[in-house]
Amino acid sequence: MGWAAIISSAAIMSLALLGDALLYAVLPVYAHEFGLTLPWVGVMLSANRFVRVFTYGYIARLTQFLGIRKMCFLAAVTATASTAIYGFGEGVTVMLFARILWGLTYAALVLATLSYAVAYRKQAGTRIGVGQAIQRVGPILALFIGAWLVGTVGPQTAFIWIAAATGLAIPIALTLPKPAAAEMKKKSRASSLSRPTSLDIIFFLQGYGVDGVFAMTIALIFVRDSSLSEAVMGGSALLAMRHFGEAIAAPLFGWIADRFGARKVFINAAFLTMLGFVLVAIGWTIAGALIMLLFRGALASLGPAVIAQSLREDEDAIGPLARMQAWRDLGAACGPLATGFLLAILSPEYQHAIVAVALAISIAVWLKYTPKTRS
């Protein structure tokens, strides 16, 4: 599977992510427009991830049965549908259905894009990084243009426009190549949420902190000193930096990992991500956010590269990658859910500090108990 498949599948993911990216910036401050309370916002922003956590294994097996191309086509259709529902529907039941549908869609797309990227293990970091960079284009545009649309036409109408753009992923999916016979015969490992390793805990905390605590509270931090619309714009800009971070850091650090080994680079990126949480916790919000989001972007390619470098050439990567994504998504699911309720007793800064301490401990444990030759 060559670069054409990587670029096309990444473009599909980029378009599919438009609605989800904007929802994180809009939902916490426009909850009433969608018929939701703040605790329900946390539920909605985490529901799709809980769905993924418990369905990655099934979706991995379904992908192996149907083929990556067919799964990408189905996912392009459901991504368009879920984004449209944000615009046309409101209330707990409708929004929850849309988030569940998106959870299944994302699980299929993330496994498909990563499978195309790790087809050549020696170049896995570079290929994953380039794919991640392409995937970030859509969310960046959604957070800037989408935030402007929200202020102009309202949040629900904005999502209808975004759904129309997402529909462009459907014809792109039809251009994907069919899998080679050799790829269909690769051995597969089972995917499960068994007892977590120290690396799994790092993935969990990354998801909990960046995609949970930070994404849920950044607009709320800004709204203390600005208007509602300014807070949404400021929060959207920093959330867009999460995607800029991946677009810039993922290909660079993926290339470095291919040449010097993913383990060493992964450790440094995880430590600097932790430092970003510390800075947000002590009030240096902008500086901390930029550091955190840049190196979170590095982890986006380094995590799968660590997994890919541990596999033999005759092993299918879908199962192990599904396990990694399951732990990351479990953290990202718990993050918004817990944050929404904890805001009643803990400030956003204090919650960032807790994540920083937990990351420091998990990195230290991984360094102590994981042999260098394993990753």
C-alpha positions as a Python dict, from the first residue, in 0.01 Angstrom:
ca = {
    (1, 'M'): (0, 0, 0),
    (2, 'G'): (167, 318, -121),
    (3, 'W'): (144, 687, -48),
    (4, 'A'): (-176, 736, -250),
    (5, 'A'): (-371, 521, -4),
    (6, 'I'): (-221, 707, 294),
    (7, 'I'): (-308, 1048, 148),
    (8, 'S'): (-662, 950, 46),
    (9, 'S'): (-751, 779, 374),
    (10, 'A'): (-605, 1072, 570),
    (11, 'A'): (-816, 1315, 363),
    (12, 'I'): (-1128, 1115, 449),
    (13, 'M'): (-1042, 1136, 819),
    (14, 'S'): (-971, 1509, 786),
    (15, 'L'): (-1318, 1575, 646),
    (16, 'A'): (-1483, 1339, 893),
    (17, 'L'): (-1327, 1527, 1187),
    (18, 'L'): (-1479, 1864, 1092),
    (19, 'G'): (-1792, 1833, 1304),
    (20, 'D'): (-1629, 1667, 1603),
    (21, 'A'): (-1354, 1929, 1623),
    (22, 'L'): (-1599, 2218, 1626),
    (23, 'L'): (-1830, 2049, 1876),
    (24, 'Y'): (-1560, 2055, 2146),
    (25, 'A'): (-1532, 2432, 2117),
    (26, 'V'): (-1902, 2505, 2082),
    (27, 'L'): (-2088, 2262, 2308),
    (28, 'P'): (-1955, 2372, 2651),
    (29, 'V'): (-2066, 2735, 2600),
    (30, 'Y'): (-2373, 2681, 2379),
    (31, 'A'): (-2514, 2381, 2567),
    (32, 'H'): (-2860, 2537, 2594),
    (33, 'E'): (-2887, 2566, 2214),
    (34, 'F'): (-2867, 2187, 2194),
    (35, 'G'): (-3101, 2126, 2489),
    (36, 'L'): (-2822, 2014, 2723),
    (37, 'T'): (-2691, 2100, 3071),
    (38, 'L'): (-2318, 2126, 3145),
    (39, 'P'): (-2294, 1776, 3299),
    (40, 'W'): (-2466, 1640, 2987),
    (41, 'V'): (-2207, 1819, 2776),
    (42, 'G'): (-1943, 1607, 2947),
    (43, 'V'): (-2145, 1297, 2872),
    (44, 'M'): (-2179, 1390, 2503),
    (45, 'L'): (-1810, 1468, 2460),
    (46, 'S'): (-1715, 1135, 2615),
    (47, 'A'): (-1991, 903, 2487),
    (48, 'N'): (-1831, 850, 2146),
    (49, 'R'): (-1506, 749, 2312),
    (50, 'F'): (-1670, 500, 2547),
    (51, 'V'): (-1829, 342, 2241),
    (52, 'R'): (-1488, 313, 2075),
    (53, 'V'): (-1322, 165, 2382),
    (54, 'F'): (-1554, -134, 2382),
    (55, 'T'): (-1592, -177, 2005),
    (56, 'Y'): (-1237, -140, 1871),
    (57, 'G'): (-1185, -516, 1879),
    (58, 'Y'): (-1507, -585, 1689),
    (59, 'I'): (-1437, -310, 1437),
    (60, 'A'): (-1084, -440, 1385),
    (61, 'R'): (-1221, -785, 1304),
    (62, 'L'): (-1492, -638, 1079),
    (63, 'T'): (-1227, -436, 896),
    (64, 'Q'): (-1024, -751, 838),
    (65, 'F'): (-1337, -923, 705),
    (66, 'L'): (-1472, -648, 479),
    (67, 'G'): (-1144, -481, 384),
    (68, 'I'): (-1016, -133, 458),
    (69, 'R'): (-1164, 24, 145),
    (70, 'K'): (-1523, -77, 222),
    (71, 'M'): (-1491, 32, 584),
    (72, 'C'): (-1365, 374, 477),
    (73, 'F'): (-1664, 420, 247),
    (74, 'L'): (-1912, 326, 520),
    (75, 'A'): (-1735, 555, 765),
    (76, 'A'): (-1748, 849, 521),
    (77, 'V'): (-2126, 808, 498),
    (78, 'T'): (-2179, 784, 875),
    (79, 'A'): (-1945, 1077, 944),
    (80, 'T'): (-2160, 1295, 720),
    (81, 'A'): (-2476, 1173, 891),
    (82, 'S'): (-2353, 1231, 1246),
    (83, 'T'): (-2241, 1588, 1170),
    (84, 'A'): (-2575, 1666, 1007),
    (85, 'I'): (-2758, 1543, 1318),
    (86, 'Y'): (-2572, 1804, 1528),
    (87, 'G'): (-2733, 2068, 1310),
    (88, 'F'): (-3086, 1931, 1276),
    (89, 'G'): (-3143, 1772, 1615),
    (90, 'E'): (-3136, 1869, 1979),
    (91, 'G'): (-3194, 1706, 2315),
    (92, 'V'): (-3020, 1426, 2498),
    (93, 'T'): (-3149, 1132, 2292),
    (94, 'V'): (-3072, 1276, 1948),
    (95, 'M'): (-2731, 1410, 2043),
    (96, 'L'): (-2636, 1087, 2216),
    (97, 'F'): (-2726, 888, 1904),
    (98, 'A'): (-2509, 1119, 1693),
    (99, 'R'): (-2214, 1080, 1929),
    (100, 'I'): (-2244, 700, 1932),
    (101, 'L'): (-2258, 696, 1552),
    (102, 'W'): (-1949, 917, 1540),
    (103, 'G'): (-1768, 689, 1785),
    (104, 'L'): (-1812, 388, 1556),
    (105, 'T'): (-1714, 600, 1256),
    (106, 'Y'): (-1392, 726, 1411),
    (107, 'A'): (-1289, 379, 1529),
    (108, 'A'): (-1316, 246, 1175),
    (109, 'L'): (-1129, 539, 1023),
    (110, 'V'): (-844, 552, 1273),
    (111, 'L'): (-771, 181, 1232),
    (112, 'A'): (-793, 211, 853),
    (113, 'T'): (-558, 509, 828),
    (114, 'L'): (-305, 355, 1065),
    (115, 'S'): (-318, 22, 881),
    (116, 'Y'): (-233, 191, 552),
    (117, 'A'): (49, 382, 723),
    (118, 'V'): (221, 88, 896),
    (119, 'A'): (217, -138, 590),
    (120, 'Y'): (594, -73, 568),
    (121, 'R'): (721, -104, 924),
    (122, 'K'): (1064, 55, 871),
    (123, 'Q'): (899, 378, 756),
    (124, 'A'): (602, 360, 993),
    (125, 'G'): (686, 677, 1185),
    (126, 'T'): (723, 892, 875),
    (127, 'R'): (412, 750, 708),
    (128, 'I'): (201, 788, 1023),
    (129, 'G'): (330, 1141, 1071),
    (130, 'V'): (244, 1253, 718),
    (131, 'G'): (-100, 1096, 750),
    (132, 'Q'): (-159, 1273, 1081),
    (133, 'A'): (-56, 1606, 929),
    (134, 'I'): (-313, 1569, 650),
    (135, 'Q'): (-582, 1466, 898),
    (136, 'R'): (-534, 1785, 1100),
    (137, 'V'): (-619, 2018, 810),
    (138, 'G'): (-994, 1963, 844),
    (139, 'P'): (-1018, 2025, 1220),
    (140, 'I'): (-802, 2339, 1192),
    (141, 'L'): (-1034, 2481, 927),
    (142, 'A'): (-1340, 2378, 1129),
    (143, 'L'): (-1218, 2556, 1442),
    (144, 'F'): (-1139, 2882, 1264),
    (145, 'I'): (-1403, 2897, 991),
    (146, 'G'): (-1653, 2704, 1200),
    (147, 'A'): (-1616, 2940, 1495),
    (148, 'W'): (-1682, 3230, 1259),
    (149, 'L'): (-1987, 3049, 1119),
    (150, 'V'): (-2122, 2991, 1469),
    (151, 'G'): (-2104, 3362, 1543),
    (152, 'T'): (-2266, 3445, 1208),
    (153, 'V'): (-2546, 3191, 1157),
    (154, 'G'): (-2568, 3018, 1495),
    (155, 'P'): (-2428, 2685, 1613),
    (156, 'Q'): (-2682, 2447, 1460),
    (157, 'T'): (-2685, 2603, 1114),
    (158, 'A'): (-2306, 2601, 1119),
    (159, 'F'): (-2306, 2223, 1165),
    (160, 'I'): (-2537, 2181, 865),
    (161, 'W'): (-2282, 2363, 647),
    (162, 'I'): (-2002, 2155, 796),
    (163, 'A'): (-2192, 1832, 719),
    (164, 'A'): (-2209, 1930, 352),
    (165, 'A'): (-1830, 1964, 346),
    (166, 'T'): (-1788, 1629, 524),
    (167, 'G'): (-1983, 1463, 243),
    (168, 'L'): (-1687, 1518, 11),
    (169, 'A'): (-1522, 1223, 188),
    (170, 'I'): (-1761, 979, 19),
    (171, 'P'): (-1625, 1007, -337),
    (172, 'I'): (-1268, 1008, -204),
    (173, 'A'): (-1334, 671, -36),
    (174, 'L'): (-1421, 521, -372),
    (175, 'T'): (-1069, 597, -499),
    (176, 'L'): (-894, 386, -234),
    (177, 'P'): (-707, 76, -359),
    (178, 'K'): (-827, -274, -289),
    (179, 'P'): (-606, -468, -39),
    (180, 'A'): (-342, -704, -176),
    (181, 'A'): (-384, -1075, -109),
    (182, 'A'): (-68, -1081, 106),
    (183, 'E'): (-216, -820, 340),
    (184, 'M'): (-533, -1025, 389),
    (185, 'K'): (-329, -1326, 509),
    (186, 'K'): (-135, -1153, 785),
    (187, 'K'): (-168, -1294, 1135),
    (188, 'S'): (-375, -1094, 1376),
    (189, 'R'): (-345, -1040, 1751),
    (190, 'A'): (-654, -1015, 1965),
    (191, 'S'): (-745, -671, 2091),
    (192, 'S'): (-869, -627, 2447),
    (193, 'L'): (-868, -404, 2752),
    (194, 'S'): (-677, -646, 2970),
    (195, 'R'): (-457, -536, 3260),
    (196, 'P'): (-290, -212, 3144),
    (197, 'T'): (84, -178, 3098),
    (198, 'S'): (269, 138, 3197),
    (199, 'L'): (261, 246, 2830),
    (200, 'D'): (-116, 197, 2826),
    (201, 'I'): (-143, 427, 3129),
    (202, 'I'): (51, 699, 2946),
    (203, 'F'): (-189, 670, 2652),
    (204, 'F'): (-481, 683, 2896),
    (205, 'L'): (-354, 998, 3069),
    (206, 'Q'): (-275, 1168, 2739),
    (207, 'G'): (-635, 1119, 2632),
    (208, 'Y'): (-775, 1214, 2972),
    (209, 'G'): (-571, 1532, 2999),
    (210, 'V'): (-550, 1681, 2651),
    (211, 'D'): (-874, 1561, 2492),
    (212, 'G'): (-1062, 1572, 2820),
    (213, 'V'): (-958, 1823, 3086),
    (214, 'F'): (-793, 2076, 2855),
    (215, 'A'): (-1050, 2062, 2572),
    (216, 'M'): (-1339, 2083, 2818),
    (217, 'T'): (-1209, 2376, 3025),
    (218, 'I'): (-1006, 2605, 2800),
    (219, 'A'): (-1305, 2815, 2688),
    (220, 'L'): (-1424, 2828, 3050),
    (221, 'I'): (-1086, 2964, 3159),
    (222, 'F'): (-1105, 3240, 2898),
    (223, 'V'): (-1466, 3334, 2971),
    (224, 'R'): (-1362, 3462, 3317),
    (225, 'D'): (-1200, 3767, 3157),
    (226, 'S'): (-1383, 3805, 2824),
    (227, 'S'): (-1721, 3786, 2655),
    (228, 'L'): (-1882, 3458, 2554),
    (229, 'S'): (-1803, 3498, 2185),
    (230, 'E'): (-1442, 3598, 2259),
    (231, 'A'): (-1401, 3296, 2486),
    (232, 'V'): (-1526, 3065, 2210),
    (233, 'M'): (-1288, 3222, 1959),
    (234, 'G'): (-995, 3200, 2202),
    (235, 'G'): (-1076, 2843, 2299),
    (236, 'S'): (-1122, 2748, 1935),
    (237, 'A'): (-783, 2897, 1847),
    (238, 'L'): (-605, 2692, 2113),
    (239, 'L'): (-799, 2378, 2025),
    (240, 'A'): (-691, 2441, 1667),
    (241, 'M'): (-333, 2443, 1795),
    (242, 'R'): (-390, 2084, 1905),
    (243, 'H'): (-431, 2003, 1537),
    (244, 'F'): (-149, 2237, 1430),
    (245, 'G'): (70, 2050, 1678),
    (246, 'E'): (-2, 1721, 1507),
    (247, 'A'): (36, 1869, 1160),
    (248, 'I'): (383, 2003, 1247),
    (249, 'A'): (515, 1760, 1507),
    (250, 'A'): (376, 1427, 1388),
    (251, 'P'): (570, 1403, 1060),
    (252, 'L'): (887, 1552, 1211),
    (253, 'F'): (897, 1325, 1514),
    (254, 'G'): (781, 1026, 1309),
    (255, 'W'): (1082, 1076, 1080),
    (256, 'I'): (1314, 1105, 1381),
    (257, 'A'): (1164, 790, 1536),
    (258, 'D'): (1232, 587, 1219),
    (259, 'R'): (1601, 678, 1244),
    (260, 'F'): (1673, 677, 1617),
    (261, 'G'): (1403, 452, 1760),
    (262, 'A'): (1058, 551, 1883),
    (263, 'R'): (1121, 486, 2254),
    (264, 'K'): (1367, 767, 2325),
    (265, 'V'): (1172, 1024, 2128),
    (266, 'F'): (845, 912, 2287),
    (267, 'I'): (986, 963, 2638),
    (268, 'N'): (1093, 1321, 2566),
    (269, 'A'): (760, 1410, 2405),
    (270, 'A'): (565, 1262, 2698),
    (271, 'F'): (774, 1461, 2949),
    (272, 'L'): (721, 1789, 2762),
    (273, 'T'): (348, 1720, 2738),
    (274, 'M'): (349, 1687, 3116),
    (275, 'L'): (536, 2020, 3144),
    (276, 'G'): (257, 2186, 2947),
    (277, 'F'): (3, 2073, 3206),
    (278, 'V'): (221, 2216, 3482),
    (279, 'L'): (234, 2557, 3315),
    (280, 'V'): (-144, 2570, 3266),
    (281, 'A'): (-187, 2471, 3632),
    (282, 'I'): (24, 2765, 3756),
    (283, 'G'): (-156, 3017, 3535),
    (284, 'W'): (72, 3033, 3231),
    (285, 'T'): (-218, 2918, 3016),
    (286, 'I'): (-105, 3014, 2666),
    (287, 'A'): (256, 2895, 2703),
    (288, 'G'): (149, 2571, 2870),
    (289, 'A'): (-117, 2503, 2610),
    (290, 'L'): (122, 2554, 2319),
    (291, 'I'): (386, 2320, 2467),
    (292, 'M'): (127, 2060, 2562),
    (293, 'L'): (-42, 2060, 2223),
    (294, 'L'): (280, 2055, 2021),
    (295, 'F'): (415, 1747, 2195),
    (296, 'R'): (76, 1583, 2213),
    (297, 'G'): (104, 1603, 1834),
    (298, 'A'): (438, 1424, 1849),
    (299, 'L'): (282, 1144, 2054),
    (300, 'A'): (20, 1098, 1781),
    (301, 'S'): (282, 944, 1552),
    (302, 'L'): (522, 812, 1815),
    (303, 'G'): (263, 596, 1990),
    (304, 'P'): (170, 394, 1680),
    (305, 'A'): (539, 386, 1579),
    (306, 'V'): (630, 224, 1913),
    (307, 'I'): (362, -38, 1848),
    (308, 'A'): (463, -94, 1484),
    (309, 'Q'): (832, -138, 1569),
    (310, 'S'): (740, -416, 1813),
    (311, 'L'): (565, -629, 1547),
    (312, 'R'): (699, -884, 1301),
    (313, 'E'): (644, -825, 931),
    (314, 'D'): (396, -1116, 912),
    (315, 'E'): (175, -974, 1188),
    (316, 'D'): (-132, -761, 1118),
    (317, 'A'): (-110, -428, 1299),
    (318, 'I'): (-485, -368, 1334),
    (319, 'G'): (-523, -561, 1661),
    (320, 'P'): (-234, -398, 1852),
    (321, 'L'): (-323, -54, 1721),
    (322, 'A'): (-681, -109, 1833),
    (323, 'R'): (-556, -183, 2186),
    (324, 'M'): (-351, 137, 2193),
    (325, 'Q'): (-642, 345, 2069),
    (326, 'A'): (-876, 180, 2319),
    (327, 'W'): (-666, 293, 2617),
    (328, 'R'): (-617, 640, 2476),
    (329, 'D'): (-989, 674, 2410),
    (330, 'L'): (-1080, 539, 2752),
    (331, 'G'): (-884, 829, 2899),
    (332, 'A'): (-1037, 1077, 2655),
    (333, 'A'): (-1382, 943, 2744),
    (334, 'C'): (-1327, 970, 3118),
    (335, 'G'): (-1173, 1318, 3083),
    (336, 'P'): (-1476, 1522, 2970),
    (337, 'L'): (-1714, 1315, 3181),
    (338, 'A'): (-1515, 1358, 3503),
    (339, 'T'): (-1426, 1720, 3429),
    (340, 'G'): (-1788, 1820, 3381),
    (341, 'F'): (-1876, 1698, 3730),
    (342, 'L'): (-1549, 1794, 3903),
    (343, 'L'): (-1578, 2157, 3796),
    (344, 'A'): (-1823, 2200, 4082),
    (345, 'I'): (-1542, 2139, 4335),
    (346, 'L'): (-1209, 2166, 4149),
    (347, 'S'): (-1084, 2454, 3932),
    (348, 'P'): (-954, 2384, 3579),
    (349, 'E'): (-600, 2469, 3695),
    (350, 'Y'): (-613, 2220, 3981),
    (351, 'Q'): (-735, 1947, 3746),
    (352, 'H'): (-444, 2019, 3510),
    (353, 'A'): (-205, 1982, 3805),
    (354, 'I'): (-346, 1640, 3892),
    (355, 'V'): (-293, 1521, 3535),
    (356, 'A'): (67, 1648, 3539),
    (357, 'V'): (149, 1453, 3857),
    (358, 'A'): (-10, 1136, 3722),
    (359, 'L'): (183, 1166, 3394),
    (360, 'A'): (512, 1214, 3578),
    (361, 'I'): (453, 897, 3781),
    (362, 'S'): (350, 689, 3478),
    (363, 'I'): (652, 801, 3274),
    (364, 'A'): (885, 714, 3562),
    (365, 'V'): (729, 368, 3595),
    (366, 'W'): (760, 302, 3223),
    (367, 'L'): (1127, 405, 3226),
    (368, 'K'): (1200, 180, 3522),
    (369, 'Y'): (1024, -137, 3416),
    (370, 'T'): (1032, -136, 3034),
    (371, 'P'): (1349, -274, 2872),
    (372, 'K'): (1497, -45, 2606),
    (373, 'T'): (1494, -322, 2347),
    (374, 'R'): (1116, -359, 2365),
    (375, 'S'): (1021, -25, 2210),
}
